[in-house]
Amino acid sequence: MESRPKPPARRSLETEPDGVVEEYVAVDVAENRENRLDESYEIERDARKRDKSGARRGDAFNSSRGKKSLLNAAGKRPRKRPGERRPAASQTIFLPEFISIGNLGSALKMKPKYFLRALTEMGFEDITEESIMTGETASLVAMEFGFEATVDTGGDRDLRPRPPPEDMSTLPPRPPVVTIMGHVDHGKTTLLDYLRKSSVAAQEHGGITQHIGAFMVKMSSGKLITFLDTPGHAAFLTMRQRGANVTDIVVLVVAADDSVKPQTLEALKHARAAKVPIIVAINKIDKEDARPDQVKADLSRHGVEIEDFGGDVQVVCVSGKTGKGMDELEENIGALAEIQDMRAEQDGMAEAWVLEASVKPHGKSANILVKRGTLRPGDHIVAGTTWARIRMLRNEAGQELSEAPPGTPVEVLGWREQLPAAGDEVLQAPTEDRARTAISYREEMREREASSKQLAEQEQREREAKAAAEAQAAGEVGEEDAEGSTTQVINFAIRGDVVGSVEAVCATINEIGNNEVKARILWSAAGQVSETDIEHAAASNSTVVNFNSTIPGHIKAMAEEKGVKLIDHSVIYHLADDVKQVMSERLAPKITQKVTGEADILQVFPINVKGRVFKNIAGCRVRNGMITRSNSVRIIRKGEKIFDGKVETLKHGKKDMSEIRKGSECGISFDGFTDFQIGDQIQCYDEVKEKRSL
């Protein structure tokens, strides 16, 4: 046991000032605690040894159980005598967002073996010096040992949005952001098309919007409204959720002839989660089978408190085709926008959201929505782990803009290296160096988080393997479980016109499969299919999926030459059908048994096979269908199957036969089975294999 410096000689506590008394008490408590730990560790050192396997484990420290044990154990561990208290924090240490156990122990000035023991008492499991814990958890541990911990969250390197202003009433107004949502083919794009007097609806593949569009409309009152057109198909769930999170008002479109559908309810859920007010537009009111009253009743049953039934949700009957009711819808949107009184700063560092990103002939492009501040050409902005010096701002009509104030959707050109992801927050940086610093920090954090995730997954796999081995040793698992999973994995590579489309295709493909076959996306990116994609797909046995992007002829020829399957579509549910077909080909066929004949055993007689060797033969009469030598048979006794196998010999008299028909008698011997009796029933059956599909 190592020696320690002795504490100062104690004086009578009654003669000391309060602060001095507290200091001595803290020193005494700390000394007693370390002495008890030393004694405990020396006694138990042979019983419990530190794990020297070198396995790196991390998730136990960041789990809710680990944090809960720390919070619940605060003031209790290490154990204290009655009246004793944890020492007051006497030192401040600075911790990174992730730290190993060994480094944390060094920061707390504790020997590794003692520190590991203390963490084990706190409730941590399977720990080594190489294990990683988050800065948050490490700070809780530091508090247990009397240290005040400050976690470095990168505040001086990263960019973060400004806090909201305390008084919004003094700020200039901004256009409200309206999102059109609803079920597939309920007429959302047609409605928007009428509002902005354009022909976008006619240009969409299959009449279904493929990715988010954003544009501004000048109403008859002269005020501007920004519209987000979220896709209606279920595959674009992620993009629709993003739309609901950046919007001020949701216009829920419901077809008068189709009423409430699954995506109608999804849109309701997203709008409610974002606490966004709703206006219901009952579309296609011009159709003969329109039932607006039924739509209202269905909405009411799903918790929508519409005005007709005493609620506050406005309902407007419209026709995007004829324009009926559109003026009323416009007025309702304007009135609700006035009530909400949307305002935002036009000065200061700008903030925005990425709605969509793609590679176009003129360069990397991102469609963003400004929420605070004003963007101008030449500004530096950061989104995710990429940045841009704005080369050009353009509106939905392709016109260059000198600035983009709050509420403005705008196309930004000038992105460096890579595209931002749809949904990324955009923050303005004062200089290029500041933008690069923020990107560098974010990349470091992403790598650390990925490493931490990998460590956690590795530990989880180790625990599952250990539990499976223990269960197998105890006889608690069957043979199939012991052999492991038989799930087949199908590889895919994804290409698409824009980032949002690629995300949606990936989400769609990941949902396809079952416990027999599942999809694995090896890589995905926006842009055209390249020669490199084909080469990698050939090497990895992958299927290349292309969405809404042209595949050059020489790429198709290369894919055919290398045997790479291409799936190419512009409508996502057609794409999903082809992916299902590819994956269904790997499913085991469905095998059904079709009974082709039945016979009764009327007699059992032995025949001499060779020398003194005899073999039982079943004397039978076929009562239904026919018995064939090539098919499988089963023998049924009192309703239970006692044999399932093949016919060895089939004779009529002394003549070998390939089949015996109904009403005829025959002698049958079975392959490897002679324990049949008079009265047993024979069923001859054929196995039919049918293709299965997901």
Buried (B, 14 or more C-beta within 10 A) or exposed (E): EEEEEEEEEEEEEEEBEEEEEEBBBBBBBBBBBBEBBBEBBEEEEEEEEBBEEEBBBBBBBBBEEBBEBBEEBEEEBBEBEEEBEBBEBEEEBEBBBBBBBBBBBBBBEBBBBBBBBBBBBBBBBBBBBBBBBBBBBBBBBBBBBBBEBEBEBBEEBBBEEEEEBEEEEEBEBBBBBBBBBBBBBBBBBBBBBBBBEBEBBEEBEBBBBBBBBBBBBEBEEEBBBBBBBBBBBBBBBBBBBBBBBBBBBBBBBBBBBBBBBEBBBBBBEBBBEBEBBBBBBBBBBBBEEBBBEBBBBBBBEEEBEBEBEEBEBBBBBBBBBEEEBBEBBBBBBBEBBEEEEBBBBBEEBBBBBBBBBBBEEEEBBBBBBBBBBBBBBEBBBBBBBBBBBBBBBBBBEEEEBEBBBBBBBBBBBBBEEEBBBBBBBBBBBEEEEBBBBBBEBBEEBEEBEEBBEEBBEBBEEEBEEEEBEEEBEEEEBEEEEEEEEEEEEBBBBBBBBBBBBBBBBBBBBEEBBEEBBBBEBEBBBBBBBBEEBBEBBBEBEBBBBBBBBEBEEEBBEBBEEEEBBBBBBBBBBBBBBBBBEBBBEEBEEEEEEEEBBBBBBEEBEEEEEEEEEEEBBBBBBBEBBBBBBEBBBBBBBEEEEBBEEEBBBBBEEEEEBEBBEBEBBBBBBBEEBBEBEEEBBBBBBBEEEEEBEB
